[in-house]
């Protein structure tokens, strides 16, 4: 049996997926999680073979910004576990981040269920499962031009937050925040903060 842990903040999707996987003779859903922190604790407790991990999910107090930041802690909490990222957002930058963090697979949620089942089985054997078109786009795109701090500050500015609010959120001075935002806008070839955010989001860099 392949022991599977589902980590997705949308309960309806998570429950439906658990039901579908439960119909397979060789798959056993051993746990579910709605936050990154819960996913890590569940992985430590249940020791699954494969974790299906969403990207856009709350951290639950775990350091980081999204599900991709939970990959490292998951691998540490349950040595030998394999991570398959399953997300709505098929962005090349997300794929690169996921693989660099140690995930073995990356799939989008609109893929046929048969492909997901195949992906779980392949990943459980230590094989990669990545959409070929997305992989090609990732190679063409290259790595993010943003430093970790620039990406953090740009992400904190989503929604039009004021400089003072961003500074408080990332524990930097307002002047330093303005410098990071300016650098990010320049590196992304954007005309303003909104355009820089859109470019970074589209490429999965934040």
C-alpha positions as CSV (number, residue, x, y, z in Angstrom):
1,X,0.0,0.0,0.0
2,X,1.1,3.6,-0.8
3,X,0.4,5.7,2.3
4,X,-0.7,9.2,1.2
5,X,-1.1,12.5,3.2
6,X,-3.3,15.2,1.6
7,X,-2.3,18.8,2.4
8,X,-4.8,21.4,0.9
9,X,-6.6,24.2,2.6
10,X,-9.8,23.7,0.6
11,X,-11.7,21.0,2.6
12,X,-14.2,20.1,-0.2
13,X,-11.4,19.4,-2.6
14,X,-9.4,17.5,0.0
15,X,-12.3,15.4,1.0
16,X,-13.3,14.6,-2.6
17,X,-9.7,13.6,-3.4
18,X,-9.5,11.4,-0.3
19,X,-12.6,9.6,-1.5
20,X,-11.3,9.1,-5.0
21,X,-7.9,7.8,-3.8
22,X,-9.6,5.5,-1.3
23,X,-11.2,3.6,-4.3
24,X,-7.7,2.5,-5.4
25,X,-6.6,-0.8,-4.1
26,X,-3.0,0.3,-3.6
27,X,-3.6,3.8,-2.1
28,X,-4.3,4.6,1.6
29,X,-5.0,8.1,2.7
30,X,-3.5,8.2,6.2
31,X,-4.0,11.9,7.0
32,X,-5.3,15.3,5.9
33,X,-4.1,18.8,6.6
34,X,-5.4,22.3,5.9
35,X,-2.2,24.3,6.8
36,X,1.5,23.8,6.3
37,X,2.2,23.4,10.0
38,X,-0.5,20.7,10.3
39,X,0.9,18.9,7.3
40,X,4.3,18.7,8.9
41,X,2.9,17.4,12.2
42,X,0.7,14.9,10.4
43,X,3.7,13.7,8.3
44,X,5.7,13.2,11.5
45,X,2.8,11.2,13.1
46,X,1.7,9.1,10.2
47,X,4.9,8.7,8.2
48,X,3.3,8.7,4.7
49,X,5.0,7.5,1.6
50,X,3.7,10.5,-0.5
51,X,2.5,13.9,0.5
52,X,0.2,15.7,-2.0
53,X,0.9,19.4,-1.2
54,X,-0.9,22.5,-2.4
55,X,1.0,25.7,-3.0
56,X,-1.5,28.4,-1.9
57,X,-2.3,27.3,1.6
58,X,-1.9,29.0,5.0
59,X,1.3,28.4,6.9
60,X,-0.4,27.8,10.2
61,X,2.6,29.4,12.0
62,X,5.3,27.5,10.0
63,X,8.0,29.9,8.7
64,X,7.6,30.8,5.1
65,X,5.0,32.2,2.7
66,X,3.2,29.3,1.1
67,X,3.1,25.5,0.7
68,X,6.4,25.3,-1.1
69,X,8.2,26.5,2.1
70,X,6.8,23.4,3.8
71,X,8.7,21.0,1.6
72,X,11.9,21.2,3.6
73,X,10.2,20.7,7.0
74,X,8.1,17.8,5.6
75,X,11.2,16.0,4.4
76,X,12.9,16.6,7.8
77,X,9.8,15.5,9.8
78,X,9.3,12.3,7.8
79,X,12.6,11.1,6.3
80,X,12.0,9.1,3.1
81,X,8.7,10.8,2.3
82,X,8.2,11.9,-1.3
83,X,6.4,15.2,-2.0
84,X,4.1,15.7,-5.0
85,X,3.0,19.3,-5.4
86,X,-0.6,19.6,-6.8
87,X,-1.7,23.1,-7.5
88,X,-4.1,25.3,-9.5
89,X,-1.2,27.6,-10.4
90,X,1.0,26.0,-13.1
91,X,3.7,28.6,-12.9
92,X,7.3,27.9,-14.0
93,X,8.8,29.7,-11.0
94,X,6.7,27.5,-8.7
95,X,8.0,24.4,-10.4
96,X,11.6,25.5,-10.0
97,X,11.1,26.3,-6.3
98,X,9.4,23.0,-5.7
99,X,12.1,20.9,-7.3
100,X,14.9,22.9,-5.7
101,X,13.3,22.4,-2.3
102,X,13.2,18.6,-2.8
103,X,9.8,17.8,-4.3
104,X,9.8,14.9,-6.8
105,X,6.7,15.9,-8.7
106,X,4.6,18.9,-9.7
107,X,1.2,18.7,-11.3
108,X,-1.7,21.1,-11.9
109,X,-5.2,20.3,-10.5
110,X,-6.9,20.3,-13.9
111,X,-4.9,17.2,-15.0
112,X,-7.0,14.0,-15.5
113,X,-7.3,12.0,-12.3
114,X,-5.6,9.1,-14.1
115,X,-2.5,11.2,-14.5
116,X,-2.6,12.1,-10.8
117,X,-2.8,8.5,-9.8
118,X,0.1,7.7,-12.1
119,X,2.0,10.6,-10.5
120,X,1.5,9.3,-7.0
121,X,2.7,5.9,-7.9
122,X,5.7,7.1,-9.8
123,X,6.7,9.5,-7.0
124,X,6.3,6.8,-4.4
125,X,9.0,4.8,-6.3
126,X,11.3,7.8,-6.3
127,X,10.6,8.8,-9.9
128,X,9.9,12.4,-11.0
129,X,6.4,13.4,-12.3
130,X,6.4,16.8,-14.0
131,X,4.3,18.2,-16.8
132,X,6.7,18.4,-19.8
133,X,5.4,21.7,-21.1
134,X,5.8,23.3,-17.7
135,X,9.3,21.9,-17.3
136,X,10.3,23.3,-20.7
137,X,8.8,26.7,-19.7
138,X,10.8,26.6,-16.4
139,X,14.0,25.9,-18.2
140,X,13.4,28.7,-20.6
141,X,12.4,31.2,-17.9
142,X,15.5,30.6,-15.7
143,X,15.8,31.4,-12.0
144,X,14.2,34.4,-10.3
145,X,16.2,37.6,-10.6
146,X,15.0,38.7,-7.1
147,X,16.9,38.1,-3.9
148,X,15.1,36.4,-1.1
149,X,14.6,39.8,0.7
150,X,13.4,41.5,-2.5
151,X,10.8,38.8,-3.1
152,X,9.7,38.9,0.5
153,X,9.2,42.7,0.4
154,X,7.4,42.6,-2.9
155,X,5.1,39.8,-1.7
156,X,4.3,41.9,1.4
157,X,3.3,44.8,-0.8
158,X,0.5,42.8,-2.5
159,X,-2.8,44.5,-2.0
160,X,-1.3,48.0,-2.0
161,X,0.1,48.0,1.6
162,X,1.8,51.2,2.6
163,X,5.5,51.3,3.1
164,X,5.2,51.5,6.9
165,X,2.9,48.5,6.9
166,X,5.4,46.5,4.8
167,X,8.3,47.6,7.0
168,X,6.4,46.4,10.1
169,X,5.6,43.0,8.4
170,X,9.1,42.2,7.3
171,X,10.9,43.9,10.2
172,X,12.9,46.4,8.1
173,X,13.1,50.2,8.1
174,X,10.9,52.1,5.6
175,X,14.0,53.3,3.7
176,X,15.2,49.7,3.3
177,X,11.8,48.6,2.1
178,X,11.7,51.4,-0.5
179,X,15.2,50.3,-1.7
180,X,14.2,46.7,-2.0
181,X,11.0,47.6,-3.9
182,X,12.9,49.9,-6.3
183,X,15.5,47.1,-6.9
184,X,12.7,44.6,-7.6
185,X,10.9,46.9,-10.0
186,X,14.1,47.5,-11.9
187,X,15.1,43.8,-12.1
188,X,11.7,42.9,-13.4
189,X,11.7,45.6,-16.0
190,X,8.5,46.9,-14.5
191,X,7.1,50.5,-14.6
192,X,5.7,50.4,-11.1
193,X,5.1,48.2,-8.1
194,X,1.8,46.8,-9.4
195,X,3.4,45.7,-12.6
196,X,6.3,44.2,-10.8
197,X,4.0,42.2,-8.5
198,X,2.0,41.0,-11.6
199,X,5.2,39.8,-13.3
200,X,6.5,38.1,-10.2
201,X,3.2,36.3,-9.5
202,X,2.8,35.2,-13.1
203,X,6.3,33.6,-13.0
204,X,5.8,32.1,-9.6
205,X,8.7,34.1,-8.1
206,X,6.5,35.3,-5.1
